[in-house]
Structures are given as structure tokens and as C-alpha cells.
Amino acid sequence: MLSSIFGSLFTTRFLATVIRLSTPILFAAVASFIAASTGMVNIAIESIMTFGALAGILGSYLTGNAWAGLLIGLVVGILTALLIALFSMRLGASPILIGIALNTFADSLAIFFLYQIAGEKGTSASLPTKTLPVVNIPGIQNIPVLGQLLSGQYVLTYICWIVLILLFIMIYKTPLGMRMRACGLNANAARTAGINVEKLQIFSLVLSGMFAALGGMYLSLNYLRIFSKGMVAGQGWMGIAANGIANGNYGVLLLSALIFSAFRAVSIVFSSSTIFPVDLVAAIPYFAVFCFVTIASIIRYYRVKAGKVEEQ
């Protein structure tokens, strides 16, 4: 029994599962990364994913079009990000406290709106909603192994890959990205150089809200195809943890997100067996996050102590 379980971890199907599970975490990771690039802190990723997931599924239900639902979810993500910008940059509130507040009541507020609009409590399973398609790429889908990994994925997975490439180009290969990173490194120096720091910070928060909303809508419009309370299940926090481990390194950011996704896939494989306690198996990805964040913190501590990096 154990041999068959562990054997399933080294299959093409398992890798395809990792790719599917990585999409919301990657969206959450880049949402946290882009905000941090200008010196902004956005820990409301989890709540924005929840709001985006709800807005997407309700938009699909009300309009009868999944793409319209996607657009509505993006608008909700942007508005939530602008709300964070308003309270933190104009009214002087702590972005940490704003994020905590949003994360605290996100699920309850989502259920309230679900009931008010659709008359449902807890889940949208009974609503006749349209969902986004799975994409089969001609030519590639017939290639052994590679076809299973690169073809037949959800459309938002491909959008995620495009976002990762475009974001890398923008941050590291354009003057805009250079100015954004300058704001994150030293906002006062950036102002002295004539950079509009506040404008770029708002821009980064808007992008952060969009990416987080896409992560949430992947769950409701693609992967699970419903909205249910607690469906984000800490994936926003995993993205934030990946950004914390990366400490500004884009490659480490993506690698961390993929590792967390692999542990989520492992927990799904193990959950199919009755050998391991269900609660223990469900805790695997969160324990992995804890371990990797702890290890990264210890490594950074000794690097600072050795003078290899500056303390922040």
C-alpha cells in the first residue's frame, strides 16, 4: 500500500497535479512580490482571493458569461487594492492592520453577499454558472509526457505563465521596473531622483489586487468551479510566505511557490489512503511552509551576521 502511494509521487499525473495546484499560489506570490517591489506591504492577499473568487462566480451567474465574471472579479480585486491604498497612504492607517481586518472578515462578508445576491449559504454549487475552459493545444497534446504537462491545463494556468514572463520583463528589463525597485529600496532617494513614489506604489497595489483576484477566480471559475466558504484555505498566505523567502529574488519566489504546491499535491495523494490520519495529511503543506520560512530566516540571520547582506 505504501509503495503504491509513494510510487504515485513520481508520475506524470502527479507533476500535472502540481502544475494545477501551483496556479493560485503563484498568483498569490507575484501579488505579494509586486506590492513589495515598491515598498508596500499587502498581507490581504487571502481576502482579495476570496473576494475575487466570489465576484467571479457571481458575475458568471448574473451575466451568463464566465469571461464577464472574470472581468468583474478583476474589478473587485482592483477596488480592494485601492481601498488598501486609501487607508494606508491617505489616511495613515497601518497596511498590516488593514490586511488583518480584511482577512478576518473576508469569508463572512463573502457569504453575506452570496446570500444577498443568490440566496445561497456557504456554497454556490446550486447556481447555474458558466466556467472557464480547459485548453488543449493542438500538436502538443499528443506528445507523450510533455503533452500531459503542457496541454489540457485550465485557461487561467496559461494566463498565469504569461503573467510570470511579462512581470519578469517589466520588473527587470524596463525603466518602469527599475523605478519601482528603486522605490522599494529607498523611497526617499527615489523621490530625490524625481520619481513619483506614491503613484508607483498605488500602481503596484492595483497589480497586486489583480493578481490575487486571478488566483481566487482560478479556484471558483476553473479548478473547483464553485465558490465555497474557506476555499482559499491559506493559499494566499503561502504566496506571502514565498515572497518572504525570496526576499526580492524572482527565481526563488517561483521556486518556493512550486515547492509549496508540490507539498499540497503530496497531501492530496496521501489523503487517498486510510493509513495516515486525515488531519495530519491536511497539515502537510502548512507544515512545509513553516519549515521553509524558518530555514530561510535562519540562513538570512547568519548571512547578516557574516556581513554578506544588509539587515532590513
C-alpha positions as CSV (number, residue, x, y, z in Angstrom):
1,M,0.0,0.0,0.0
2,L,2.7,2.4,1.0
3,S,4.8,1.5,-2.1
4,S,1.9,2.4,-4.4
5,I,1.3,5.7,-2.6
6,F,4.9,6.8,-2.8
7,G,5.1,5.4,-6.4
8,S,2.4,7.8,-7.4
9,L,4.6,10.7,-6.4
10,F,6.9,10.0,-9.3
11,T,4.4,10.0,-12.2
12,T,3.4,12.5,-14.9
13,R,0.0,12.7,-13.4
14,F,1.5,13.9,-10.1
15,L,3.5,16.6,-12.0
16,A,0.4,17.7,-13.8
17,T,-1.4,18.0,-10.4
18,V,1.5,20.1,-9.1
19,I,1.1,22.5,-12.1
20,R,-2.7,22.8,-11.5
21,L,-2.2,23.4,-7.8
22,S,0.6,25.9,-8.3
23,T,-1.5,28.4,-10.2
24,P,-3.3,30.1,-7.3
25,I,-0.1,30.1,-5.1
26,L,1.9,31.6,-8.0
27,F,-0.7,34.3,-8.5
28,A,-0.6,35.0,-4.7
29,A,3.2,35.0,-4.7
30,V,3.5,37.6,-7.5
31,A,0.7,39.6,-6.0
32,S,2.8,39.9,-2.8
33,F,6.0,40.4,-4.8
34,I,4.8,43.2,-7.0
35,A,3.5,45.2,-3.9
36,A,6.7,44.7,-2.0
37,S,8.8,45.8,-5.1
38,T,7.7,49.4,-4.4
39,G,8.0,49.1,-0.6
40,M,4.3,48.4,0.0
41,V,3.0,45.6,2.3
42,N,0.0,43.7,1.2
43,I,-1.0,40.9,3.5
44,A,-4.6,41.0,2.4
45,I,-3.8,38.5,-0.5
46,E,-6.0,35.8,1.1
47,S,-9.0,38.1,1.4
48,I,-8.6,39.5,-2.1
49,M,-8.5,36.0,-3.4
50,T,-11.7,35.2,-1.6
51,F,-13.5,38.4,-2.9
52,G,-12.2,37.7,-6.4
53,A,-13.4,34.1,-6.3
54,L,-16.9,35.2,-5.1
55,A,-17.1,38.1,-7.6
56,G,-16.1,35.9,-10.5
57,I,-18.7,33.2,-9.8
58,L,-21.5,35.7,-9.1
59,G,-20.5,37.6,-12.2
60,S,-20.7,34.5,-14.2
61,Y,-24.1,33.6,-12.7
62,L,-25.6,37.1,-13.2
63,T,-24.3,37.6,-16.8
64,G,-24.3,34.1,-18.0
65,N,-20.7,34.5,-19.2
66,A,-17.6,33.3,-17.5
67,W,-15.3,35.9,-19.1
68,A,-17.6,38.7,-17.9
69,G,-17.3,37.1,-14.4
70,L,-13.6,37.2,-14.8
71,L,-13.7,40.9,-15.6
72,I,-16.0,41.6,-12.6
73,G,-13.6,39.7,-10.3
74,L,-10.7,41.8,-11.6
75,V,-12.6,45.0,-10.9
76,V,-13.3,43.8,-7.3
77,G,-9.6,42.9,-6.8
78,I,-8.6,46.4,-8.0
79,L,-11.1,48.2,-5.8
80,T,-10.0,46.2,-2.8
81,A,-6.4,47.2,-3.5
82,L,-7.4,50.8,-3.9
83,L,-9.2,50.6,-0.6
84,I,-5.9,49.5,1.0
85,A,-4.1,52.3,-0.7
86,L,-6.7,54.9,0.5
87,F,-6.5,53.8,4.1
88,S,-2.7,53.3,4.3
89,M,-1.4,56.1,2.0
90,R,-4.0,58.8,2.5
91,L,-5.5,58.2,6.0
92,G,-2.3,56.9,7.6
93,A,-3.5,53.5,8.7
94,S,-1.1,50.6,9.1
95,P,-1.3,48.3,6.0
96,I,-0.7,45.4,8.3
97,L,-3.8,46.2,10.4
98,I,-5.8,46.8,7.2
99,G,-4.7,43.4,5.9
100,I,-5.6,41.7,9.2
101,A,-9.0,43.3,9.2
102,L,-9.8,42.2,5.6
103,N,-8.6,38.7,6.2
104,T,-10.6,38.4,9.4
105,F,-14.0,39.1,7.9
106,A,-13.4,38.1,4.3
107,D,-15.2,34.7,4.5
108,S,-18.1,36.0,6.5
109,L,-18.6,39.1,4.2
110,A,-18.4,36.8,1.1
111,I,-21.1,34.5,2.5
112,F,-23.3,37.6,3.3
113,F,-23.0,38.8,-0.3
114,L,-23.6,35.3,-1.7
115,Y,-26.8,35.0,0.3
116,Q,-28.0,38.5,-0.6
117,I,-27.4,38.1,-4.3
118,A,-28.1,34.4,-4.9
119,G,-29.9,33.3,-1.8
120,E,-27.3,30.6,-1.1
121,K,-25.4,30.0,2.1
122,G,-21.9,28.6,2.2
123,T,-21.6,27.4,-1.4
124,S,-22.6,28.4,-4.9
125,A,-22.9,24.7,-6.1
126,S,-26.6,25.1,-7.0
127,L,-26.2,28.2,-9.1
128,P,-26.1,27.7,-12.9
129,T,-22.8,29.3,-13.6
130,K,-20.5,29.3,-16.6
131,T,-16.9,28.4,-16.0
132,L,-13.7,29.0,-17.9
133,P,-12.4,26.3,-20.3
134,V,-9.6,23.7,-20.3
135,V,-7.3,24.4,-23.2
136,N,-5.9,21.5,-25.3
137,I,-3.0,22.7,-27.5
138,P,-3.0,21.0,-31.0
139,G,0.1,19.1,-31.7
140,I,1.5,19.3,-28.1
141,Q,-1.4,17.3,-26.6
142,N,-0.3,14.2,-28.5
143,I,3.3,14.3,-27.3
144,P,4.0,11.7,-24.6
145,V,4.6,13.1,-21.1
146,L,5.1,16.7,-22.3
147,G,1.6,16.8,-23.7
148,Q,0.1,15.8,-20.3
149,L,2.0,18.7,-18.6
150,L,1.7,21.5,-21.2
151,S,-1.7,20.7,-22.7
152,G,-5.0,20.2,-21.1
153,Q,-4.5,22.8,-18.4
154,Y,-7.0,25.4,-17.3
155,V,-7.0,28.6,-19.2
156,L,-6.0,30.6,-16.1
157,T,-2.9,28.4,-15.7
158,Y,-1.7,29.6,-19.1
159,I,-2.6,33.2,-18.2
160,C,-0.5,32.7,-15.1
161,W,2.5,31.6,-17.1
162,I,2.1,34.6,-19.4
163,V,1.9,36.9,-16.3
164,L,5.1,35.4,-14.8
165,I,7.0,36.1,-18.0
166,L,5.6,39.6,-18.5
167,L,6.2,40.6,-14.9
168,F,9.8,39.5,-15.1
169,I,10.3,41.6,-18.2
170,M,8.6,44.6,-16.6
171,I,10.4,44.5,-13.3
172,Y,14.0,43.7,-14.6
173,K,14.1,44.8,-18.2
174,T,12.2,48.2,-18.3
175,P,12.7,51.6,-16.9
176,L,9.3,51.3,-15.1
177,G,10.6,48.2,-13.2
178,M,13.8,50.0,-12.3
179,R,11.9,52.9,-10.8
180,M,9.6,50.5,-8.9
181,R,12.5,48.7,-7.4
182,A,14.2,52.0,-6.6
183,C,11.0,52.9,-4.5
184,G,11.3,49.6,-2.7
185,L,15.0,50.0,-1.9
186,N,14.9,53.6,-0.8
187,A,11.7,55.7,-1.2
188,N,13.4,59.0,-0.1
189,A,16.2,58.5,-2.6
190,A,13.7,57.8,-5.3
191,R,11.8,61.0,-4.6
192,T,15.1,62.9,-4.7
193,A,15.7,61.4,-8.2
194,G,12.3,62.8,-9.3
195,I,10.3,59.5,-9.1
196,N,6.7,59.7,-8.2
197,V,6.8,57.1,-5.4
198,E,3.2,57.3,-4.4
199,K,2.0,56.8,-7.9
200,L,4.1,53.7,-8.4
201,Q,3.0,52.3,-5.1
202,I,-0.6,52.7,-6.0
203,F,0.1,51.1,-9.4
204,S,1.9,48.1,-7.7
205,L,-1.1,47.7,-5.3
206,V,-3.5,47.6,-8.2
207,L,-1.5,44.9,-9.9
208,S,-1.3,43.1,-6.6
209,G,-5.1,43.2,-6.4
210,M,-5.5,41.9,-9.9
211,F,-3.1,39.0,-9.5
212,A,-4.7,38.0,-6.2
213,A,-8.2,38.1,-7.7
214,L,-7.0,35.9,-10.6
215,G,-5.7,33.4,-8.0
216,G,-9.1,33.3,-6.4
217,M,-11.0,33.1,-9.6
218,Y,-8.8,30.2,-10.7
219,L,-10.4,28.3,-7.8
220,S,-14.0,29.3,-8.5
221,L,-14.1,29.5,-12.3
222,N,-11.6,26.8,-13.2
223,Y,-10.4,24.4,-10.7
224,L,-13.3,23.8,-8.2
225,R,-15.9,25.6,-10.4
226,I,-17.9,26.7,-7.4
227,F,-17.5,29.2,-4.5
228,S,-17.5,27.8,-1.0
229,K,-16.5,29.3,2.3
230,G,-12.9,28.8,3.2
231,M,-12.0,27.6,-0.3
232,V,-8.8,29.7,-0.5
233,A,-7.5,27.7,2.5
234,G,-4.3,29.5,3.2
235,Q,-3.0,29.7,-0.4
236,G,-2.8,33.4,-0.1
237,W,-0.6,33.1,2.9
238,M,1.6,30.6,1.1
239,G,2.2,33.2,-1.6
240,I,3.1,35.7,1.0
241,A,5.5,33.2,2.6
242,A,7.1,32.5,-0.8
243,N,7.7,36.2,-1.2
244,G,9.2,36.4,2.3
245,I,11.6,33.6,1.5
246,A,12.5,35.1,-1.9
247,N,13.4,38.5,-0.3
248,G,13.3,40.1,-3.7
249,N,14.7,37.2,-5.8
250,Y,12.2,36.4,-8.5
251,G,13.6,32.9,-9.2
252,V,13.5,31.9,-5.5
253,L,9.9,33.3,-5.4
254,L,8.7,31.0,-8.2
255,L,10.7,28.0,-6.8
256,S,9.2,28.5,-3.3
257,A,5.7,28.7,-4.7
258,L,6.2,25.5,-6.7
259,I,7.6,23.6,-3.7
260,F,4.6,24.6,-1.6
261,S,2.4,23.4,-4.5
262,A,4.2,20.1,-4.6
263,F,3.5,19.6,-0.9
264,R,-0.1,20.3,-1.5
265,A,-0.1,17.7,-4.1
266,V,1.6,15.2,-1.7
267,S,-1.2,15.8,0.8
268,I,-3.8,15.0,-1.8
269,V,-2.1,11.8,-2.7
270,F,-1.7,10.8,0.9
271,S,-5.4,11.7,1.6
272,S,-6.5,8.8,-0.7
273,S,-5.1,6.3,1.9
274,T,-6.6,5.3,5.2
275,I,-3.1,4.7,6.7
276,F,-2.5,8.3,7.7
277,P,-4.8,10.4,9.9
278,V,-6.7,12.9,7.7
279,D,-5.9,15.9,9.9
280,L,-2.2,15.1,9.7
281,V,-2.2,14.7,6.0
282,A,-4.1,18.0,5.6
283,A,-1.4,19.8,7.6
284,I,1.5,18.7,5.4
285,P,1.6,21.8,3.1
286,Y,1.3,24.2,6.1
287,F,4.0,22.4,8.0
288,A,6.2,22.6,4.9
289,V,5.6,26.4,4.7
290,F,6.6,26.7,8.4
291,C,9.8,24.7,7.9
292,F,10.9,26.6,4.8
293,V,10.2,30.0,6.3
294,T,12.1,29.0,9.4
295,I,15.1,27.7,7.4
296,A,15.1,30.8,5.2
297,S,15.1,33.1,8.3
298,I,18.0,31.2,9.9
299,I,20.0,31.4,6.7
300,R,19.4,35.1,6.4
301,Y,20.3,35.7,10.0
302,Y,23.7,34.1,9.6
303,R,24.3,35.9,6.3
304,V,23.5,39.2,8.0
305,K,25.8,38.2,10.9
306,A,28.6,37.4,8.4
307,G,28.1,40.7,6.7
308,K,27.1,39.2,3.4
309,V,23.8,41.1,3.2
310,E,22.5,44.2,5.0
311,E,19.9,43.9,7.7
312,Q,16.5,45.3,6.7
